[in-house]
Each structure stands twice: as C-alpha cells, then as structure tokens.
Amino acid sequence: MNYLRVEFELSPDLHEFFIAELMDLDFYGFEQFDDKLVAYIDKQRFNDSNREYLEQLISAYSGDSFLEFEEIPDQNWNEAWEQTIQPQRIGALLVKPTWSTEAPSDGEILLEIDPKMSFGTGYHATTRLMLRQIQEINLKGKRVLDAGTGTGILAIAAVKLGAKKTVGFDNDPWSRDNARENTLLNQVDESVEIRFGGIETVDELEIFDVTLANINRNVLLEILPTLVNHTREGGIICLSGLLDKDEDVMRDKVQTLSVQITAIEQEDEWILMQILKNEVKE
C-alpha cells in the first residue's frame, strides 16, 4: 500500500483546524512542527477533488502554502515518527511508544502503543480527552464499543481500567493490523476484539454499556443513531473528534434521540461530549 505525504507550510495556530479538515478527507497520520504540518493518506483515498479542496483551503490563509505532495511506499512508521511521538501522562495512564524507556510510577497504568499509520497515540487532544473521560467512568465488568478504533488505544485502556470486554472496529487496513498488534503488546488480546469494517460489523443484537467514538463530526452525525441503538438504557456514550464550533450541530442531533448530554470537556479547540441514554419508563 502506498501513501501520499502532504506537507504544509502552516503557522502553528492553524494546525488543529487543518487536522480537523484533513480527518474529514480520511487523512489519519500527522506530524506537527513549528511552522509545518505533515499529513498522510492512503493514495487510493485521495483524488483530484480532495486536492482542489485543499488548494482552496490553503489559499484562504495568506502566507501559508503547500510545500509538496510526495508518494511514499509502506514503511516502518515507528522509525519515521520516533522523534515526534513521546510518552505522555494522562491521568493515571502512562502512554508511551515501545522505543521509550519511560517507566510507570506506582499506581500508573501503562499503555504501550506503536502508532504506525493509525490515529490515536495520546498525542492528539481528542485522544487525551477520551482517555481522561473514561477514567471518570466505572468500567468494571462492562462491555465497551470503540468505534473507529485506530491504534486500539481506547479499547486497550478500557480493559486496563476494568472493562470485561471491548469491541473495536475500523475500516482502514493499517488500523486493523496495528490495533491487533497493540492488543498483543499490552497483553489484552483475549479481552479486546478488533473488527475490520464500519458500524455494520456490530451485530444487530449486540448491546454495550459504554460506547466510545473518536472520529469526526460528519461520521458521528451519520452513525450516532446506530451507536445509541447499540448502547443499553442508562449507558454512556463519549464522542470526540469534534471542534468547539461543532457543538451546536451535535446538540441538534442529540435532541432527535432518546439521550441527554451530561458533560462537555474541552482542550484547545477540541471538545468531548458525554451522552447518557435515557431509560424507558414503564
């Protein structure tokens, strides 16, 4: 599988905005430098329409420009990203790549994540928001669904925080393989099931206590009703991959469903929305 590497000359204050736009176009690998943003996408998922949209987007910001498009073969992404993915402490979790020698302190829970091309290393604000939030939820003995699992980091964290079983799905081949490798790396492969595909991989009768979805606004708007259907009454749904400007449209969507918003957390321009599925009164 070949990828496109797209390099932007871009001021740091625009990085998060551009990452959100690029995620909507199926970009799922990012490197951030002082005045440069590098993004990766499966070549087959990129077309002339995507290119035209990006050119229009970048032209709206005076002084910012593309640097280059580069086609690159599949490679060892750990080596490519070793300088940018660093250990992070997120609540009681220590998230680190395998090449780091950082060790957890007493009481810390270790998550070792090799990123490859999958999104979800703890490096992005949306992942941090989700990891903080699930530490506030009682996961002991629960069944958890992780929609758009990426590296599998949320599914793995849920099990390490007490979940009995986690099902994660993703429609990107590198995510399928990477997530499965990370479950083995963290010795939770017997409790985490990774499925290749979209929401259709979840059986009609499968019900979960907690549902996690760190994707993007457009996908969340589309699949939220289905996620609600697969969450038990009184269950919790956590949504991220959202910018603060997305809050109103998400609220409008939530009002059409038998759920209620119980919390909104924010880091920089990104938000997490926690939703409770209403219990039906007899």
GISULGI-V915100 format. One record per residue. N is the residue number from 0. PHI is phi in degrees with one decimal (NA if undefined). D_CENTER is the distance of its C-alpha to the mean C-alpha in whole Angstrom. Layout:
n->N phi->PHI d_center->D_CENTER
n->N phi->PHI d_center->D_CENTER
This chain:
n->0 phi->NA d_center->22
n->1 phi->-100.4 d_center->22
n->2 phi->-123.6 d_center->20
n->3 phi->-103.6 d_center->20
n->4 phi->-104.9 d_center->20
n->5 phi->-113.3 d_center->20
n->6 phi->-110.8 d_center->22
n->7 phi->-109.0 d_center->22
n->8 phi->-90.2 d_center->25
n->9 phi->-149.3 d_center->23
n->10 phi->-64.9 d_center->24
n->11 phi->-56.3 d_center->21
n->12 phi->-70.4 d_center->21
n->13 phi->-100.4 d_center->20
n->14 phi->-58.1 d_center->17
n->15 phi->-65.0 d_center->14
n->16 phi->-62.0 d_center->16
n->17 phi->-68.2 d_center->16
n->18 phi->-59.9 d_center->12
n->19 phi->-62.1 d_center->11
n->20 phi->-65.1 d_center->14
n->21 phi->-68.6 d_center->13
n->22 phi->-61.7 d_center->10
n->23 phi->-65.6 d_center->12
n->24 phi->-97.8 d_center->14
n->25 phi->78.3 d_center->12
n->26 phi->-73.2 d_center->12
n->27 phi->-142.3 d_center->9
n->28 phi->-158.5 d_center->11
n->29 phi->-139.5 d_center->12
n->30 phi->-128.0 d_center->15
n->31 phi->-115.0 d_center->17
n->32 phi->-123.8 d_center->21
n->33 phi->-55.1 d_center->23
n->34 phi->-124.9 d_center->24
n->35 phi->-147.8 d_center->22
n->36 phi->-124.6 d_center->18
n->37 phi->-114.8 d_center->18
n->38 phi->-129.5 d_center->15
n->39 phi->-124.5 d_center->15
n->40 phi->-150.0 d_center->15
n->41 phi->-58.9 d_center->17
n->42 phi->-54.6 d_center->21
n->43 phi->-66.9 d_center->21
n->44 phi->-93.7 d_center->18
n->45 phi->-114.2 d_center->20
n->46 phi->-138.3 d_center->23
n->47 phi->-63.2 d_center->26
n->48 phi->-65.5 d_center->25
n->49 phi->-61.1 d_center->21
n->50 phi->-61.1 d_center->24
n->51 phi->-61.3 d_center->26
n->52 phi->-62.5 d_center->23
n->53 phi->-64.5 d_center->22
n->54 phi->-64.7 d_center->26
n->55 phi->-66.4 d_center->26
n->56 phi->-64.2 d_center->23
n->57 phi->-69.4 d_center->24
n->58 phi->-68.5 d_center->28
n->59 phi->-75.5 d_center->27
n->60 phi->-118.0 d_center->27
n->61 phi->-59.0 d_center->30
n->62 phi->91.4 d_center->30
n->63 phi->-105.5 d_center->27
n->64 phi->-157.2 d_center->27
n->65 phi->-67.6 d_center->25
n->66 phi->-98.6 d_center->27
n->67 phi->-170.5 d_center->26
n->68 phi->-107.8 d_center->25
n->69 phi->-139.5 d_center->25
n->70 phi->-87.0 d_center->24
n->71 phi->-132.7 d_center->24
n->72 phi->-76.4 d_center->24
n->73 phi->-55.6 d_center->21
n->74 phi->-154.0 d_center->22
n->75 phi->-81.9 d_center->21
n->76 phi->-69.8 d_center->18
n->77 phi->-61.0 d_center->18
n->78 phi->-66.2 d_center->21
n->79 phi->-67.1 d_center->20
n->80 phi->-104.0 d_center->17
n->81 phi->-57.6 d_center->20
n->82 phi->-81.1 d_center->21
n->83 phi->-109.5 d_center->18
n->84 phi->-96.1 d_center->15
n->85 phi->-117.1 d_center->17
n->86 phi->-59.5 d_center->17
n->87 phi->-137.6 d_center->16
n->88 phi->-103.4 d_center->17
n->89 phi->-126.2 d_center->15
n->90 phi->62.8 d_center->18
n->91 phi->-88.9 d_center->19
n->92 phi->-101.9 d_center->17
n->93 phi->-105.8 d_center->17
n->94 phi->-103.4 d_center->15
n->95 phi->-148.5 d_center->16
n->96 phi->-76.3 d_center->17
n->97 phi->-65.5 d_center->20
n->98 phi->-77.9 d_center->22
n->99 phi->-82.6 d_center->22
n->100 phi->-96.6 d_center->25
n->101 phi->-59.2 d_center->23
n->102 phi->-117.0 d_center->24
n->103 phi->-69.0 d_center->23
n->104 phi->-84.8 d_center->26
n->105 phi->-55.8 d_center->28
n->106 phi->89.0 d_center->25
n->107 phi->-81.3 d_center->22
n->108 phi->-104.2 d_center->20
n->109 phi->-89.2 d_center->19
n->110 phi->-120.6 d_center->15
n->111 phi->-101.2 d_center->16
n->112 phi->-128.3 d_center->13
n->113 phi->-93.3 d_center->14
n->114 phi->-75.0 d_center->12
n->115 phi->47.9 d_center->14
n->116 phi->-100.1 d_center->12
n->117 phi->-86.6 d_center->9
n->118 phi->-85.3 d_center->6
n->119 phi->125.1 d_center->5
n->120 phi->-123.9 d_center->9
n->121 phi->86.8 d_center->9
n->122 phi->-78.1 d_center->10
n->123 phi->-98.9 d_center->8
n->124 phi->-58.4 d_center->10
n->125 phi->-66.3 d_center->7
n->126 phi->-68.4 d_center->6
n->127 phi->-61.5 d_center->10
n->128 phi->-58.0 d_center->10
n->129 phi->-66.7 d_center->9
n->130 phi->-65.5 d_center->10
n->131 phi->-66.3 d_center->13
n->132 phi->-67.9 d_center->14
n->133 phi->-68.8 d_center->14
n->134 phi->-73.9 d_center->16
n->135 phi->-91.5 d_center->18
n->136 phi->-105.1 d_center->18
n->137 phi->-76.8 d_center->21
n->138 phi->-97.4 d_center->19
n->139 phi->-57.1 d_center->22
n->140 phi->74.1 d_center->23
n->141 phi->-89.5 d_center->21
n->142 phi->-98.8 d_center->19
n->143 phi->-124.8 d_center->15
n->144 phi->-109.1 d_center->13
n->145 phi->-118.4 d_center->9
n->146 phi->-84.2 d_center->9
n->147 phi->69.5 d_center->7
n->148 phi->-68.4 d_center->6
n->149 phi->62.1 d_center->6
n->150 phi->-74.3 d_center->8
n->151 phi->86.4 d_center->9
n->152 phi->-61.1 d_center->9
n->153 phi->-72.1 d_center->8
n->154 phi->-62.4 d_center->11
n->155 phi->-67.1 d_center->13
n->156 phi->-60.5 d_center->13
n->157 phi->-60.2 d_center->14
n->158 phi->-65.1 d_center->17
n->159 phi->-67.4 d_center->18
n->160 phi->-94.6 d_center->18
n->161 phi->118.3 d_center->20
n->162 phi->-61.7 d_center->19
n->163 phi->-77.5 d_center->21
n->164 phi->-151.8 d_center->19
n->165 phi->-128.4 d_center->15
n->166 phi->-114.2 d_center->15
n->167 phi->-119.4 d_center->11
n->168 phi->-133.7 d_center->12
n->169 phi->-157.9 d_center->10
n->170 phi->-97.6 d_center->13
n->171 phi->-100.3 d_center->13
n->172 phi->-57.7 d_center->15
n->173 phi->-67.7 d_center->14
n->174 phi->-69.5 d_center->11
n->175 phi->-55.3 d_center->14
n->176 phi->-71.0 d_center->16
n->177 phi->-65.3 d_center->13
n->178 phi->-62.6 d_center->12
n->179 phi->-64.9 d_center->16
n->180 phi->-62.0 d_center->17
n->181 phi->-69.8 d_center->15
n->182 phi->-66.0 d_center->16
n->183 phi->-66.6 d_center->20
n->184 phi->-59.9 d_center->19
n->185 phi->-95.4 d_center->18
n->186 phi->58.5 d_center->21
n->187 phi->-124.0 d_center->19
n->188 phi->-63.4 d_center->20
n->189 phi->-77.8 d_center->22
n->190 phi->-110.1 d_center->20
n->191 phi->-118.1 d_center->17
n->192 phi->-108.3 d_center->17
n->193 phi->-104.9 d_center->15
n->194 phi->-116.0 d_center->16
n->195 phi->-97.3 d_center->16
n->196 phi->140.2 d_center->15
n->197 phi->-102.5 d_center->14
n->198 phi->-62.2 d_center->15
n->199 phi->-66.9 d_center->19
n->200 phi->-75.6 d_center->18
n->201 phi->-88.8 d_center->18
n->202 phi->-61.5 d_center->22
n->203 phi->-54.5 d_center->24
n->204 phi->-95.6 d_center->25
n->205 phi->-73.7 d_center->22
n->206 phi->-126.2 d_center->21
n->207 phi->-123.0 d_center->19
n->208 phi->-78.9 d_center->19
n->209 phi->-134.6 d_center->16
n->210 phi->-121.3 d_center->13
n->211 phi->-118.9 d_center->9
n->212 phi->-147.7 d_center->7
n->213 phi->-109.7 d_center->4
n->214 phi->-127.4 d_center->5
n->215 phi->-156.9 d_center->8
n->216 phi->-55.7 d_center->12
n->217 phi->-61.9 d_center->14
n->218 phi->-67.1 d_center->12
n->219 phi->-62.5 d_center->12
n->220 phi->-61.1 d_center->16
n->221 phi->-74.1 d_center->16
n->222 phi->-101.2 d_center->15
n->223 phi->-56.8 d_center->15
n->224 phi->-57.2 d_center->19
n->225 phi->-69.2 d_center->18
n->226 phi->-61.3 d_center->16
n->227 phi->-62.5 d_center->19
n->228 phi->-61.9 d_center->21
n->229 phi->-92.1 d_center->19
n->230 phi->-110.5 d_center->19
n->231 phi->-67.9 d_center->23
n->232 phi->-60.8 d_center->25
n->233 phi->83.1 d_center->24
n->234 phi->-82.0 d_center->20
n->235 phi->-113.1 d_center->17
n->236 phi->-124.1 d_center->14
n->237 phi->-113.6 d_center->12
n->238 phi->-119.2 d_center->10
n->239 phi->-146.7 d_center->8
n->240 phi->86.3 d_center->7
n->241 phi->-112.5 d_center->10
n->242 phi->-87.6 d_center->13
n->243 phi->-60.4 d_center->16
n->244 phi->-70.0 d_center->18
n->245 phi->-84.8 d_center->16
n->246 phi->-59.9 d_center->18
n->247 phi->-63.4 d_center->21
n->248 phi->-67.6 d_center->20
n->249 phi->-69.7 d_center->17
n->250 phi->-61.4 d_center->20
n->251 phi->-60.0 d_center->23
n->252 phi->-66.5 d_center->21
n->253 phi->-59.5 d_center->20
n->254 phi->-66.1 d_center->24
n->255 phi->-88.1 d_center->25
n->256 phi->-119.7 d_center->23
n->257 phi->-85.5 d_center->25
n->258 phi->-140.7 d_center->22
n->259 phi->-140.5 d_center->22
n->260 phi->-78.2 d_center->20
n->261 phi->-111.6 d_center->21
n->262 phi->-163.5 d_center->19
n->263 phi->-132.5 d_center->17
n->264 phi->-113.3 d_center->16
n->265 phi->-139.0 d_center->15
n->266 phi->-137.3 d_center->15
n->267 phi->54.9 d_center->16
n->268 phi->-88.4 d_center->15
n->269 phi->-97.8 d_center->12
n->270 phi->-128.1 d_center->13
n->271 phi->-119.1 d_center->11
n->272 phi->-117.7 d_center->14
n->273 phi->-101.8 d_center->15
n->274 phi->-125.8 d_center->17
n->275 phi->-109.5 d_center->20
n->276 phi->-80.2 d_center->22
n->277 phi->-65.0 d_center->26
n->278 phi->-87.6 d_center->28
n->279 phi->-80.9 d_center->31
n->280 phi->-89.0 d_center->34
n->281 phi->-85.9 d_center->37
